Amino acid sequence: MEIKLFNTMSKSVEIFKPLVDGKVSMYTCGPTVYHFAHIGNLRTYVSQDVMKRMFIANGYEVKHIMNITDVGHLTSDGDTGEDKMEKGSRREGKSVWDIAKYYTDVFMSDIGKLNILPATKYTPATQYIQEQIDLVKKLEDLGYTYKIEGDGIYYDTSKFADYGKLGGQNLDDLKAGARIEFADGKRNVSDFALWKFSPKDVKRQMEWDSPWGVGFPGWHIECSAMSLAEIGDRMDIHSGGVDHIKVHHTNEIAQVEPVVGHKWVNYWVHMEFLNDLSGKMSKSKGDFLTLSLLESKGYPAIVYRYFLLLASYRKQLNFSYELLDGAKNSYDNLIKKIAKLLVCDDKKVNNSVVEEWKNRVLLTLNNDINTAGVIVLLQELLKSEVGVADKVEIIKFIDLVLGIRLIENANLLNENVDGDIPQEILYLAQARFEAKKAKDYAKADELRNKISEAGFVIEDRADGFNVKKA
């Protein structure tokens, strides 16, 4: 069955053709672990997860590499400012290594709560320093680099004829009005650092010896080196947020293609922003929204995932609690309807009906990851005359591709035999259960207290939990 994806490089929807039949190689840009991921960041990872589930549902074997940026991401796209990791260390009075571990653990907890399938491999940048140095050396040998004394080794973008093709830019456009600062010593406004020298008057916590002196890698070289090491010189899909198009991913192409000597990535897939009321969500605002905050307000992570899937990954999505309430009510209604199906005695499955609906689901999803269309199909299914047993099998498949825990939460609702536990309390209890699994005991205690204050008691058991009135 055909799969169609919007390719940023061609600016069009294309039929997906894998490099190797039955297999997909995919690299997705992961978090910079200096702070919590905000819910806008998490939108990208949820969208990428559904893309991955789509390929799996179509019978593909997916090799998925995601980086963990734990060094080299500066506060400015112009290779100026402080390393975000060092900034996080100073903010919290902890070592850079402790900051990286803590926020990596929090990120893993968040994606677990969102039911995001784990990557085949996560690649922290600090574990690939030699690979990054080797790639810079190859670029140097090919004549693509120059040195700025006291600053670093830079890439000369004028040497790469196709620079900016991903974002539809050219050097003249960049010079006329780029958001990148034109630092002293740069030959072109779009040039970027491959290796930064450690400041002479400051002792960095993360620095390494190199052929050019003690320093640390630039942000862009990390993903290029790690993807080459783990996937090779060709890959099917490279994905990230739309903010990566004109700088990070453009620079990655410039770093790799001169070295490998051919086209590197077949499909560039980018996810749009989530906007709060004041515009693009950003950590620089200081009061950004986290998944943990949503949970503390009674919105389970899976409801937030459902909210995201109601829109196309290629359209900007506005966030407000009113909109999230609407998604929560919609999700609650789905769960209640599915819960009723699960207690029916009909066990006879008509395989032809089930396969027909599965094909409809895939035809919809395969059209550029159309999650909203699949949700419409789910609602249509629940209203249809399809047999109960068939509906349950089809819902299981929809659950597989969307990852919104329909069956799990419907079963949880059915376990509330007396029907006297409000859905909101069950959500808090489920969020607490997820927090305990993620070993976020402080969050688990906070949620237990909220449940207690509402007049209910939660009892742990080996396979889950019970909730009852106090």
Salt bridges, closest charged atoms under 4 A:
ASP49 OD2 - ARG53 NE 2.81
ASP49 OD2 - ARG305 NH2 2.67
ASP77 OD2 - ARG179 NH1 2.46
GLU82 OE2 - ARG90 NH1 2.42
ASP83 OD2 - ARG204 NH2 3.13
GLU92 OE2 - ARG91 NH2 2.71
GLU92 OE1 - LYS94 NZ 3.77
ASP105 OD2 - LYS101 NZ 2.81
GLU140 OE1 - LYS137 NZ 3.73
ASP141 OD1 - LYS137 NZ 3.00
GLU149 OE2 - LYS147 NZ 3.69
ASP151 OD1 - LYS196 NZ 2.68
ASP156 OD2 - ARG187 NH1 3.15
ASP162 OD2 - LYS165 NZ 3.68
GLU207 OE2 - LYS203 NZ 2.66
GLU230 OE2 - LYS121 NZ 2.99
ASP233 OD2 - HIS262 NE2 3.28
GLU252 OE2 - HIS238 NE2 3.17
GLU252 OE2 - HIS248 NE2 3.43
GLU252 OE2 - HIS249 NE2 3.83
GLU257 OE1 - LYS165 NZ 3.33
ASP276 OD1 - LYS285 NZ 3.44
GLU295 OE1 - LYS113 NZ 3.04
ASP332 OD2 - LYS328 NZ 3.70
GLU355 OE2 - LYS358 NZ 3.86
ASP368 OD2 - ARG314 NE 2.80
GLU380 OE2 - ARG360 NH2 3.11
GLU393 OE2 - LYS396 NZ 3.41
GLU408 OE1 - ARG405 NE 3.56
GLU415 OE1 - ARG461 NH2 3.22
GLU424 OE2 - LYS328 NZ 3.40
GLU434 OE2 - ARG405 NH1 3.35
GLU434 OE2 - LYS437 NZ 3.67
GLU446 OE1 - LYS443 NZ 3.10
GLU459 OE2 - LYS468 NZ 2.97
ASP460 OD1 - ARG432 NH1 2.91
ASP460 OD2 - LYS436 NZ 3.09
ASP460 OD2 - ARG448 NH2 3.53
ASP463 OD1 - ARG461 NE 2.68
